[in-house]
Amino acid sequence: MTDVTPPPIDGFWAVIPAGGAGTRLWPLSRRSSPKFLHDLTGTGRTLLEGTWDRLAPLSGGRVVVVTGQLHAEAVRAQLPDLDPADVVAEPSPRDSMPAIGLAAAIIERRDPDAVVGSFAADHVIRHLEEFREAVTEAVAVARTGRIVTIGITPSSPSTAFGYVREGRPLGVPGAQRARAVASFVEKPDEATARQYLAKGGYWWNAGMFVAKASVLLDTLARYHPELAAGLRVIAADPSRLEDAWGDLEKIAIDHAIAEPAAADGLVAVVPATFSWDDVGDFASLATLVDPAKRSGDLTVIGDPADVVGVGSTGLVAARSGRTVAVVGLQDVVVIDTPDALLVVGRDRAQDVKAVVDRLKESGRA
């Protein structure tokens, strides 16, 4: 029996914000070559390519990528099936709202009735049929005029993510799981996170938003009118991008519209069942790498032949051309690149960002 690929979701456009430096994955991820441009999990596809593979079938290839000017050519090279004009290069980082908002404004001019969905370039998602179902439900709710977030089922009392607190069921046809959002909750301490899991009705906020392009921008205009107007001006005249971009307010989409709109009863959540990871540090990356790539009990990013493990556990990336040997160390992360070597305990993976901060303070790019 031949598998039949489901048709694209009618009127759906995908937006891929491709930004950030991935500082907790240094030295694999750099400002000049951030994590979304790398194959970190051993699939043979970069994180960006994997995001395209998920979204292109859902949108029928209607995709806009927003990235920094430094990375635009690399993005175009990795996504040859994307029209080069659909890679929007930000002159400077302005956080997620200007990036997503500009893509929505561009799409609004092409297709006034479009529903846009924003999905980061550097996330790992498995169980693609469940992902498609969640996006399909989110689009159905978005057509009613709400902004929709896709909530991730918590697998642990994580303190690394914000949470979405659900409200009443909405009863939208074709979206039986959809509920109103009662509020967005900032990253909690561990005791509070455990309470959320025990109580239920709380979902991880993964930053996935779906809305009609016009609704997204009109809602932004409600809370940040100058930002919304500026984005629509640039979309109408792309030659204004360089001059106008630096004057736009720098703000995240959560603070710009998700939180205030939720307080005003305008946001919905579709709880999801697919597997999701934001590859936030080496501890999470170690759980995502192909388990077949091993040297002894070490998980290996790259060629296992370049790594020798003796009585050791953890994660090793040998990217310098040298053989890396690890002896008698438990839960260690070793990242060897041509110009930098990182050795860290897996339980301290979140602290890698402090190394990058120190390097910046010393004037090293």
RAGI-V25028 format. One record per pair of residues at least 12 apart in sequence whose ideal C-beta (glycine too) atoms are under 8 Angstrom apart, sorted by sequence separation. I is the first residue (numbers start at 1). GAP is how many residues later the second one is. D is the distance in whole Angstrom. If there is no record, write none. Layout:
{{I;GAP;D} {I;GAP;D}}
This chain:
{{22;12;5} {28;12;7} {35;12;6} {36;12;4} {75;12;5} {90;12;8} {104;12;5} {138;12;6} {167;12;6} {168;12;5} {289;12;6} {295;12;4} {296;12;8} {297;12;6} {306;12;4} {314;12;7} {324;12;5} {332;12;7} {333;12;7} {21;13;5} {22;13;4} {103;13;7} {151;13;5} {166;13;4} {167;13;4} {286;13;6} {295;13;6} {296;13;4} {332;13;6} {333;13;6} {342;13;7} {20;14;6} {22;14;8} {65;14;7} {88;14;6} {166;14;7} {167;14;6} {217;14;7} {230;14;6} {295;14;4} {296;14;7} {298;14;6} {301;14;7} {312;14;4} {322;14;6} {331;14;6} {332;14;7} {19;15;8} {20;15;8} {25;15;8} {36;15;8} {72;15;5} {88;15;6} {103;15;8} {135;15;7} {149;15;6} {151;15;7} {166;15;7} {167;15;4} {217;15;7} {296;15;8} {297;15;7} {298;15;7} {299;15;7} {300;15;8} {301;15;7} {302;15;6} {303;15;7} {308;15;6} {310;15;7} {312;15;6} {314;15;7} {331;15;4} {18;16;8} {20;16;8} {134;16;5} {165;16;7} {166;16;6} {285;16;8} {296;16;7} {297;16;5} {298;16;6} {299;16;5} {300;16;5} {301;16;4} {302;16;6} {306;16;8} {307;16;7} {308;16;7} {309;16;8} {310;16;7} {311;16;6} {312;16;6} {313;16;8} {314;16;7} {319;16;7} {320;16;5} {331;16;7} {333;16;6} {65;17;7} {72;17;4} {164;17;6} {165;17;5} {185;17;7} {230;17;7} {231;17;7} {298;17;7} {299;17;7} {300;17;7} {302;17;6} {306;17;6} {307;17;5} {308;17;4} {309;17;5} {310;17;5} {311;17;5} {312;17;5} {313;17;5} {314;17;5} {315;17;8} {316;17;8} {317;17;7} {319;17;6} {320;17;6} {321;17;7} {18;18;5} {88;18;7} {100;18;5} {117;18;6} {165;18;5} {230;18;5} {298;18;5} {300;18;7} {301;18;8} {306;18;7} {307;18;8} {308;18;7} {310;18;7} {312;18;7} {313;18;6} {314;18;4} {315;18;5} {316;18;5} {317;18;5} {318;18;5} {319;18;5} {320;18;5} {63;19;6} {164;19;8} {165;19;8} {307;19;7} {313;19;7} {314;19;6} {315;19;7} {316;19;8} {317;19;7} {319;19;7} {61;20;7} {67;20;7} {69;20;4} {164;20;6} {165;20;6} {312;20;7} {314;20;7} {316;20;8} {317;20;8} {61;21;8} {65;21;7} {67;21;7} {68;21;7} {69;21;7} {117;21;7} {163;21;7} {164;21;7} {184;21;6} {227;21;6} {295;21;7} {320;21;8} {64;22;5} {65;22;5} {66;22;5} {67;22;6} {68;22;5} {69;22;6} {117;22;7} {162;22;6} {163;22;4} {227;22;5} {63;23;6} {64;23;8} {65;23;7} {67;23;7} {162;23;6} {226;23;7} {64;24;6} {66;24;6} {68;24;8} {115;24;5} {146;24;8} {162;24;6} {227;24;7} {56;25;7} {68;25;7} {162;25;6} {163;25;7} {224;25;6} {144;26;8} {161;26;6} {289;26;7} {48;27;7} {52;27;5} {115;27;5} {160;27;7} {224;27;7} {115;28;7} {144;28;6} {159;28;6} {286;28;7} {298;28;6} {49;29;6} {52;29;8} {141;29;7} {159;29;6} {227;29;7} {286;29;4} {18;30;6} {48;30;6} {49;30;7} {52;30;7} {148;30;7} {159;30;6} {163;30;8} {285;30;7} {48;31;7} {141;31;5} {159;31;6} {315;31;7} {16;32;7} {46;32;6} {140;32;6} {149;32;7} {224;32;6} {314;32;6} {66;33;4} {140;33;7} {157;33;6} {163;33;6} {223;33;7} {224;33;8} {282;33;6} {37;34;7} {66;34;7} {140;34;4} {141;34;5} {159;34;6} {223;34;6} {16;35;6} {137;35;8} {140;35;4} {158;35;6} {166;35;5} {16;36;7} {66;36;6} {157;36;4} {165;36;6} {166;36;7} {220;36;6} {34;37;7} {37;37;6} {66;37;5} {137;37;7} {138;37;7} {141;37;5} {157;37;4} {165;37;6} {166;37;7} {220;37;5} {223;37;5} {32;38;6} {37;38;8} {136;38;7} {137;38;4} {140;38;8} {164;38;7} {219;38;5} {223;38;8} {16;39;7} {31;39;8} {64;39;4} {137;39;8} {154;39;8} {157;39;7} {163;39;5} {164;39;5} {222;39;8} {137;40;6} {138;40;8} {157;40;5} {163;40;7} {164;40;8} {14;41;4} {33;41;8} {37;41;7} {137;41;6} {156;41;8} {163;41;6} {164;41;5} {216;41;7} {14;42;8} {64;42;6} {154;42;7} {162;42;8} {163;42;6} {219;42;6} {64;43;6} {154;43;6} {161;43;5} {162;43;4} {14;44;7} {161;44;6} {209;44;6} {14;45;4} {161;45;7} {12;46;6} {13;46;6} {158;46;7} {207;46;7} {12;47;5} {16;47;6} {18;47;6} {19;47;7} {207;47;7} {219;47;7} {286;47;7} {12;48;8} {14;48;7} {15;48;8} {16;48;7} {18;48;7} {19;48;6} {154;48;7} {8;49;7} {9;49;5} {13;49;4} {14;49;5} {15;49;5} {16;49;5} {17;49;5} {18;49;4} {19;49;6} {154;49;7} {205;49;7} {209;49;7} {8;50;6} {9;50;7} {12;50;7} {13;50;7} {14;50;8} {15;50;8} {16;50;7} {17;50;8} {153;50;7} {154;50;5} {283;50;8} {6;51;7} {8;51;6} {13;51;7} {15;51;7} {152;51;6} {153;51;8} {282;51;4} {5;52;6} {8;52;3} {62;52;8} {151;52;3} {152;52;4} {7;53;8} {8;53;8} {18;53;7} {151;53;7} {152;53;8} {282;53;8} {8;54;8} {67;54;8} {151;54;7} {152;54;5} {151;55;8} {65;56;7} {149;56;7} {150;56;7} {18;57;6} {59;58;8} {150;58;4} {149;59;6} {149;60;6} {150;60;7} {286;60;7} {148;61;7} {149;61;8} {55;62;8} {147;62;6} {148;62;4} {282;62;7} {147;63;8} {148;63;6} {283;63;5} {55;64;6} {147;64;4} {282;64;7} {283;64;7} {54;65;8} {146;65;7} {284;65;8} {203;66;6} {283;66;4} {145;67;7} {282;67;4} {283;67;8} {51;68;6} {142;68;5} {147;68;7} {203;68;6} {281;68;4} {51;69;7} {141;69;8} {142;69;5} {143;69;7} {146;69;8} {147;69;7} {203;69;8} {281;69;5} {51;70;5} {138;70;8} {142;70;6} {145;70;6} {184;70;6} {206;70;6} {280;70;8} {282;70;7} {19;71;7} {51;71;8} {54;71;6} {139;71;6} {281;71;7} {51;72;7} {138;72;4} {147;72;6} {204;72;8} {206;72;7} {48;73;5} {142;73;7} {19;74;6} {47;74;6} {48;74;8} {50;74;7} {54;74;6} {58;74;6} {184;74;6} {47;75;5} {50;75;8} {135;75;7} {184;75;5} {47;76;7} {183;76;8} {19;77;8} {47;77;7} {54;77;6} {58;77;6} {184;78;6} {17;79;6} {183;79;6} {19;80;7} {182;80;7} {183;80;7} {181;81;4} {17;82;5} {17;83;6} {41;83;6} {123;83;7} {36;84;8} {15;85;6} {36;85;4} {180;85;7} {17;86;8} {36;86;4} {181;86;4} {35;87;5} {120;87;6} {180;87;7} {181;87;6} {15;88;4} {34;88;7} {120;88;8} {180;88;6} {181;88;5} {15;89;7} {118;89;8} {119;89;6} {179;89;7} {180;89;8} {118;90;7} {178;90;5} {179;90;6} {117;91;7} {118;91;5} {178;91;7} {15;92;8} {117;92;7} {118;92;8} {162;92;7} {178;92;5} {179;92;8} {117;93;4} {177;93;5} {13;94;5} {116;94;7} {177;94;5} {115;95;7} {116;95;7} {175;95;7} {115;96;7} {116;96;8} {172;96;8} {115;97;5} {116;97;5} {13;98;7} {114;98;7} {115;98;7} {170;98;6} {113;99;7} {114;99;5} {11;100;7} {22;100;7} {116;100;7} {13;101;5} {15;101;5} {17;101;6} {112;101;8} {113;101;8} {11;102;6} {12;102;8} {13;102;7} {14;102;8} {15;102;7} {16;102;8} {18;102;8} {19;102;8} {20;102;7} {111;102;8} {112;102;6} {11;103;6} {12;103;5} {13;103;5} {14;103;6} {15;103;4} {16;103;6} {17;103;6} {18;103;4} {166;103;6} {11;104;6} {12;104;8} {13;104;7} {15;104;7} {16;104;7} {17;104;7} {18;104;8} {12;105;7} {14;105;7} {16;105;5} {108;105;4} {164;105;5} {166;105;7} {9;106;8} {107;106;5} {108;106;6} {104;107;8} {105;108;7} {100;109;7} {104;109;4} {108;109;6} {149;109;7} {147;110;7} {96;111;7} {147;111;7} {104;112;5} {105;112;6} {104;113;6} {147;114;6} {101;115;7} {100;116;8} {101;116;7} {161;117;8} {149;118;7} {151;118;5} {153;118;7} {101;119;6} {147;119;6} {148;119;7} {149;119;7} {150;119;7} {151;119;7} {153;119;7} {146;120;6} {147;120;5} {148;120;5} {149;120;5} {150;120;5} {151;120;5} {152;120;6} {153;120;6} {160;120;6} {146;121;6} {147;121;7} {148;121;7} {149;121;8} {151;121;6} {146;122;5} {148;122;6} {150;122;5} {12;123;8} {97;123;7} {108;124;8} {152;124;5} {6;126;7} {9;126;7} {101;126;7} {105;126;5} {109;126;5} {9;127;6} {12;127;5} {97;127;8} {101;127;7} {104;127;8} {105;127;5} {108;127;7} {109;127;7} {141;127;5} {11;128;8} {98;129;7} {102;129;5} {105;129;7} {106;129;5} {141;129;7} {9;130;5} {97;130;7} {101;130;5} {105;130;4} {102;132;6} {138;132;5} {98;133;7} {102;133;7} {137;133;5} {118;135;8} {134;136;5} {134;138;4} {134;139;8} {134;140;7} {131;141;7} {130;142;7} {130;143;5} {131;143;5} {130;144;4} {127;146;7} {128;146;7} {98;147;8} {127;147;4} {126;148;7} {127;148;5} {125;149;6} {126;149;4} {91;150;7} {98;150;5} {125;150;7} {91;151;6} {94;151;7} {98;151;7} {125;151;5} {97;152;8} {98;152;7} {101;152;8} {124;152;7} {92;153;7} {98;153;8} {100;153;6} {123;153;6} {124;153;5} {91;154;5} {92;154;6} {94;154;6} {97;154;5} {123;154;7} {124;154;8} {90;155;7} {91;155;7} {94;155;8} {95;155;5} {97;155;6} {123;155;5} {124;155;6} {94;156;5} {95;156;6} {96;156;5} {97;156;5} {122;156;7} {123;156;7} {93;157;8} {94;157;8} {95;157;5} {96;157;5} {122;157;6} {96;158;8} {97;158;8} {120;158;7} {97;159;4} {97;160;7} {124;164;5} {160;190;8} {13;200;7} {47;232;7} {40;239;6} {35;244;6} {41;244;8} {40;245;6} {41;247;5} {42;247;5} {43;247;7} {40;248;7} {41;248;5} {42;248;4} {40;249;7} {41;249;7} {42;251;5} {25;254;7} {24;256;6} {25;256;7} {22;257;8} {24;257;4} {25;257;7} {24;258;7} {42;259;7} {25;260;7} {40;261;6} {28;273;8} {28;289;6} {28;291;7} {28;307;6} {27;308;6} {28;309;7} {27;310;5} {27;312;8} {27;313;4} {26;314;8} {27;314;8} {27;315;6} {26;316;7} {24;325;7} {24;326;6} {26;326;6} {25;327;7} {26;327;8} {24;328;5} {23;329;7} {24;329;5} {26;329;6} {23;330;5} {26;330;5} {23;333;4} {23;334;8} {31;334;7} {21;335;8}}
